[in-house]
Each structure stands twice: as structure tokens, then as C-alpha cells.
């Protein structure tokens, strides 16, 4: 690895002891020769949902998913979906049977397709399938797993045999017209001590839409759209902080309570840029909502990652880790 200061070349490599470091990552005020997972560097998250593996020690599933076939026969099968060998979700991700009609498929590619991308379905399904998310398992270890028991309200991970994608990476697709949402009741968070990071992309911009929320009366919304602008909602203020004009770009939004720069305010960021502050408030959470807030203003778009910490520390390093993986800006 060449190191340059201005146009002057310095050493041709960096060594720790006798080991040459070809690349490095800065995290948690340390320099690492390999990229650490974000919850290895910054543990103790309150909730953590992602389509990448967030901590090395996590051995659970990513999603519980459902397939309902109509041809050659009507069947419904629910399975748990694992991370693949690269720590993400792909057609190579293995599945574990949970309930319904027994499946002979062993990975997502087989489970979702008749024949697509080289996968042949051993269950004799003869059309490519839509696959829906029943539960999004969180990786902090706190067991805060939002779920949806009504089939018509479940978001989608596969469309006709192909993964839902946003920015070229796998995503969960929520459809506003179908009121698709995931929910778990939770009163353990307080809006004066919660810093959340959201990666997602609106598919359409019309009407009020809320992608992720923790409470209705004690608002903690990230992001919300009124069809014209995108906001972070906080305390009693639906449009507390203007993030940016409404758009269908993939974005990284942050809402930090309190701000790392001032303990008396809350600060919001869009793609690494501070967008303003409001006075800090208090109040317990009511639930963790993905794709809505209290079953209203449903979201029309993709979600790839949502992580909430009850600490405002290391904002820049967390942001850098998230952006480095999702390549947002």
C-alpha cells in the first residue's frame, strides 16, 4: 500500500510487527487491519435490523419468510432465512423449515423459483414466487423482533424469483397500498436517550409516509414524508427537523438524542450532513414500527438497515461503517 503526502511517496507498505497491512479501517478510536462488524465495534444496541450480519457472534437468522404457491397446488410454507457465507442475504442463503407444507428446498434460490439463476425448485413449484417477510430478527441479542401475522400486510424480499434490490443490494420492500408493516410492542426506550440510523429508499413520494418509528405521542420518526419534504419527527413535532426535499434516492438518516454536540438538543443528519436540532424531550417508546407508525401513514419503499443505540457516542465512525457497506454517498 503506497502512502502519499501531497505528491511525495512515502513507505510502500505499512507493517504491524512483521505483518504487512494492505488496507486499514478506523473504528472506535483504533486502527484495524480488517473491517470489523459494526456491533463488534459498538455493542449494546437497543435494536438492530439489517440484511447484513452486524456482529460476529450472532448465530441467529436474518428473516422468517413465507411462500404461498398457487401452482401446481396451493401451499403455504414458512422458513427461517440465514446469512450466507459473505454475511448477507443472497439466493445462496440457507433456509430452515418452520411450518406449513414441508419443503425440500435448502436455500432461498430453490425456495423462490421454478428455474431462475440456475436454481431448480425441488418442491415442483412451476412458477417463480414472491417471498414475504413474517419476522425481521434483530441482532443485538435483546429479542426485539417485529413481526406481521397477516399475509396481505407482510413486506416482500423476493419478487417473482428475484431478490428485491435497492442500490444493487438486497432490501425489504414495503408497499403503502397494502399497508405492509412489521411491529413489536416495546416500552423500554426513551426518546431522550436514543440514537438511530436508517438506510432506505422511497419508491414513491405521494402522501404521508413513515418508515420507522418508536412512539406516536412521544414522536421518534425517521424518516417521515408529507409528499413534499422528508423530516425527522420528534416529541410533539411531526416535522421537527427538515432532512431534505422528498426524493426516491437511497439515503442514510440519523436522529441522535441527545446530540453529541449539545446535550440539550436532538440533532438529525442526512447522508452525513447535519440538518438541524430541536429541544430534547422525554417519553417512553410504545413499539418498534417498520413501515408505519401505529398502523397509519404506511411506507412505500425499501429498508435495508435500522440500528438504535441508547448512546450518542461515535457517530462519525458508525456512519462511516454503515456508508462503507451500503455505498450510499
Secondary structure as GFF3:
##gff-version 3
##sequence-region A 1 329
A	DSSP	beta_strand	4	5	.	.	.	ID=ss1
A	DSSP	beta_strand	8	9	.	.	.	ID=ss2
A	DSSP	beta_strand	14	16	.	.	.	ID=ss3
A	DSSP	beta_strand	19	21	.	.	.	ID=ss4
A	DSSP	beta_strand	25	27	.	.	.	ID=ss5
A	DSSP	beta_strand	30	32	.	.	.	ID=ss6
A	DSSP	alpha_helix	38	41	.	.	.	ID=ss7
A	DSSP	beta_strand	45	50	.	.	.	ID=ss8
A	DSSP	beta_strand	63	69	.	.	.	ID=ss9
A	DSSP	beta_strand	75	81	.	.	.	ID=ss10
A	DSSP	beta_strand	95	100	.	.	.	ID=ss11
A	DSSP	alpha_helix	108	112	.	.	.	ID=ss12
A	DSSP	beta_strand	115	116	.	.	.	ID=ss13
A	DSSP	beta_strand	119	120	.	.	.	ID=ss14
A	DSSP	beta_strand	131	136	.	.	.	ID=ss15
A	DSSP	beta_strand	146	147	.	.	.	ID=ss16
A	DSSP	three_ten_helix	151	153	.	.	.	ID=ss17
A	DSSP	beta_strand	156	159	.	.	.	ID=ss18
A	DSSP	beta_strand	162	163	.	.	.	ID=ss19
A	DSSP	beta_strand	165	166	.	.	.	ID=ss20
A	DSSP	beta_strand	169	170	.	.	.	ID=ss21
A	DSSP	beta_strand	172	174	.	.	.	ID=ss22
A	DSSP	three_ten_helix	176	178	.	.	.	ID=ss23
A	DSSP	beta_strand	182	185	.	.	.	ID=ss24
A	DSSP	beta_strand	194	202	.	.	.	ID=ss25
A	DSSP	beta_strand	209	210	.	.	.	ID=ss26
A	DSSP	beta_strand	212	213	.	.	.	ID=ss27
A	DSSP	beta_strand	219	225	.	.	.	ID=ss28
A	DSSP	beta_strand	229	235	.	.	.	ID=ss29
A	DSSP	beta_strand	237	245	.	.	.	ID=ss30
A	DSSP	beta_strand	250	259	.	.	.	ID=ss31
A	DSSP	beta_strand	262	270	.	.	.	ID=ss32
A	DSSP	beta_strand	273	279	.	.	.	ID=ss33
A	DSSP	beta_strand	287	290	.	.	.	ID=ss34
A	DSSP	beta_strand	301	309	.	.	.	ID=ss35
A	DSSP	alpha_helix	315	326	.	.	.	ID=ss36
###
